[in-house]
Amino acid sequence: MTRTALDRVRTSAGIVKLALQQIEDDLRGESDARILAEVLRELHHEDHRQDGVFGSLAQLLTVAAQAAERIELDRDGELSRPLRTAAALITGDAGLQIS
């Protein structure tokens, strides 16, 4: 990864953090069950998981796992397995909780 690519990652991560902070702030205010359910559906998108934030995060972790697999010297999954597990937990557990 070049320095420029790493700079893009840092910038994008900063934008994501700010956006998530805004959602947190909104959730700290007054809301009802209907609004909360809609927010969670927006994050998850049960019908189209790749469209939701959880699906996008799971996809990012999967791509990171694939990158880790390419650099693992002994191919034992020490780097990639936790990333794949996290991706599966994000999408699997979210679906069980929101449905």
C-alpha positions as CSV (number, residue, x, y, z in Angstrom):
1,M,0.0,0.0,0.0
2,T,1.5,3.3,-1.0
3,R,1.6,6.3,1.3
4,T,-1.2,8.0,-0.8
5,A,-3.4,5.0,-0.3
6,L,-2.7,5.0,3.4
7,D,-3.6,8.7,3.6
8,R,-6.9,7.9,1.8
9,V,-7.6,5.2,4.4
10,R,-6.9,7.6,7.2
11,T,-9.1,10.3,5.7
12,S,-12.0,7.9,5.0
13,A,-11.8,6.4,8.5
14,G,-12.0,10.0,9.9
15,I,-15.1,10.7,7.8
16,V,-16.7,7.5,9.0
17,K,-16.0,8.2,12.6
18,L,-17.6,11.7,12.2
19,A,-20.7,10.2,10.6
20,L,-21.1,7.6,13.2
21,Q,-20.7,10.2,15.9
22,Q,-23.6,12.1,14.4
23,I,-25.7,9.0,14.5
24,E,-24.7,8.4,18.1
25,D,-25.6,12.0,19.0
26,D,-29.0,11.7,17.4
27,L,-29.7,8.4,19.3
28,R,-28.8,10.1,22.5
29,G,-31.7,12.6,21.9
30,E,-35.4,11.8,22.1
31,S,-36.6,9.1,19.9
32,D,-39.3,6.5,19.9
33,A,-39.2,2.7,19.1
34,R,-40.3,3.3,15.5
35,I,-37.5,5.7,14.8
36,L,-34.9,3.5,16.5
37,A,-36.1,0.5,14.4
38,E,-35.8,2.5,11.2
39,V,-32.2,3.6,12.1
40,L,-31.3,0.0,12.8
41,R,-32.9,-1.1,9.5
42,E,-30.9,1.5,7.7
43,L,-27.7,0.2,9.2
44,H,-28.5,-3.4,8.5
45,H,-30.7,-3.7,5.3
46,E,-32.0,-7.2,5.9
47,D,-33.1,-7.7,2.2
48,H,-29.9,-6.3,0.8
49,R,-27.2,-6.7,3.4
50,Q,-24.4,-5.3,1.2
51,D,-26.3,-2.0,1.1
52,G,-26.3,-1.5,4.9
53,V,-23.4,-0.2,7.0
54,F,-23.0,-3.6,8.7
55,G,-22.8,-5.3,5.3
56,S,-20.2,-2.7,4.1
57,L,-18.2,-3.2,7.2
58,A,-18.3,-7.0,6.9
59,Q,-17.2,-6.6,3.2
60,L,-14.3,-4.5,4.3
61,L,-13.2,-7.0,6.9
62,T,-13.5,-9.8,4.3
63,V,-11.2,-8.0,1.9
64,A,-8.8,-7.3,4.8
65,A,-8.9,-11.0,5.6
66,Q,-8.0,-11.8,1.9
67,A,-5.1,-9.4,2.1
68,A,-3.9,-11.0,5.3
69,E,-4.1,-14.4,3.7
70,R,-1.7,-13.2,1.0
71,I,0.9,-12.2,3.5
72,E,0.5,-15.0,6.0
73,L,3.8,-16.9,5.9
74,D,2.6,-20.2,7.1
75,R,-1.0,-19.9,5.9
76,D,-2.4,-20.8,9.3
77,G,-5.0,-18.1,9.4
78,E,-3.6,-16.3,12.4
79,L,-4.2,-13.0,10.8
80,S,-7.1,-13.7,8.5
81,R,-9.3,-15.9,10.7
82,P,-10.2,-13.2,13.3
83,L,-11.1,-10.8,10.4
84,R,-13.4,-13.4,8.8
85,T,-15.0,-14.2,12.1
86,A,-15.7,-10.6,12.8
87,A,-17.3,-10.2,9.4
88,A,-19.5,-13.2,10.0
89,L,-20.5,-12.0,13.5
90,I,-21.4,-8.5,12.3
91,T,-23.8,-9.7,9.7
92,G,-25.1,-12.8,11.4
93,D,-25.7,-11.4,14.9
94,A,-27.2,-8.1,13.5
95,G,-29.8,-10.1,11.5
96,L,-30.8,-12.1,14.5
97,Q,-31.1,-8.9,16.7
98,I,-33.0,-6.7,14.3
99,S,-35.4,-9.2,12.7
